[in-house]
Amino acid sequence: MAGIPGPVADEREGLLAFLAQQRHVIRVAAYGLTDEQAALTPTAGALSIGGLVTHVAVTERHWLGRVLQREPETSAYADTFRFGPGEKLADALAGYEQVARETAEIVAGIADLGRPVPAPKGVPWFADVEAWSVRWVLLHLIEETARHAGHADIVRESIDGATAYPLLAAAESWPETPWITPWRPPVEA
């Protein structure tokens, strides 16, 4: 995937392209990390790269379940941020990729992005909302994923100093230029 989404033909393609881009940015923040590094929580908060990948996957699956009017699998979002000993980053990333495929299939099967998606009951910040549209859910997923992509950038930089564009250049095999040097793993002494 390029550094930014390319031209899009329509709204549906645009929403899915920008969601895919934000997913890609989170995956890039994990680029080159070991399982142990993915579990690190090096900032003032309790966020780890592995936990963020897990959380955005669970969140996306939850919202698409709402689109399909399924009962939520979990309401314990706080637990989704954990990435414990023995968990594998590759497994979390593969799970996130599966969620992306499911989202694309679900959205492809919905003729009208204006179709209502019932709001959950008993949630204070949703008290005045009966339903959103599928369109709103996709926009919300873009916003939610982008927020956590920013968190992932900060966590990653705190782990080893790596920043978004050098990581993106390395993950996408960009050539070195005067303005960007792709990230390389530190050389161990």
Residue pairs with C-beta under 8 A, 6 or more apart in sequence:
1 20
1 21
1 24
1 172
2 172
3 165
3 168
3 172
4 21
5 14
5 17
5 18
5 20
5 21
6 17
8 14
8 17
11 113
11 135
12 107
12 113
15 107
15 113
15 135
15 138
15 139
15 142
16 103
16 104
16 107
16 138
18 142
19 103
19 138
19 141
19 142
19 145
20 100
22 142
22 145
22 146
22 149
23 56
23 96
23 100
23 145
25 146
25 149
25 152
25 153
25 164
25 168
26 52
26 53
26 56
26 96
26 145
26 148
26 149
26 152
27 53
27 93
27 96
27 171
28 164
28 167
28 168
28 171
29 49
29 52
29 149
29 152
29 153
29 155
29 156
29 164
29 167
30 38
30 49
30 50
30 53
30 89
30 93
30 152
30 156
31 167
31 170
31 171
31 183
32 162
32 167
32 170
32 183
32 185
33 49
33 89
33 156
33 159
34 89
35 50
35 87
35 88
35 89
37 49
37 159
37 160
38 48
38 49
38 50
38 53
38 83
38 87
38 89
38 92
39 48
39 50
39 51
39 83
39 84
39 85
39 87
40 48
40 49
40 155
40 159
41 47
41 48
41 51
41 155
42 155
42 158
42 159
43 154
43 155
43 158
46 81
47 81
47 151
47 155
48 81
48 83
48 155
49 83
49 89
49 152
49 155
49 156
49 159
50 83
50 87
50 89
50 92
51 80
51 81
51 82
51 83
52 81
52 148
52 151
52 152
52 155
53 83
53 89
53 92
53 93
53 96
53 152
54 80
54 81
54 82
54 83
54 92
54 95
55 77
55 80
55 81
55 148
56 96
56 144
56 145
56 148
57 92
57 95
57 96
57 99
58 74
58 77
58 80
59 77
59 80
59 141
59 144
60 99
60 100
60 103
60 141
60 145
61 73
61 99
61 102
62 72
62 73
62 74
63 137
63 140
63 141
64 99
64 102
64 103
64 106
64 137
65 71
65 72
65 73
66 72
66 117
66 118
66 120
66 137
67 106
67 110
67 117
67 134
67 137
68 106
69 117
69 118
72 120
74 80
83 92
103 141
107 134
107 138
110 134
112 134
113 133
113 134
113 135
113 138
114 133
114 134
114 135
115 133
115 134
116 130
116 131
116 132
116 133
117 131
117 132
117 133
117 134
117 136
117 137
118 130
118 131
119 126
119 129
119 130
119 131
119 132
120 126
132 140
153 163
153 164
156 162
156 163
156 167
157 163
160 186
162 183
163 183
165 180
166 180
166 181
166 182
166 183
167 183
168 174
169 176
169 180
169 181
169 182
169 183
170 182
170 183
170 184
173 182
174 180
174 182
176 182
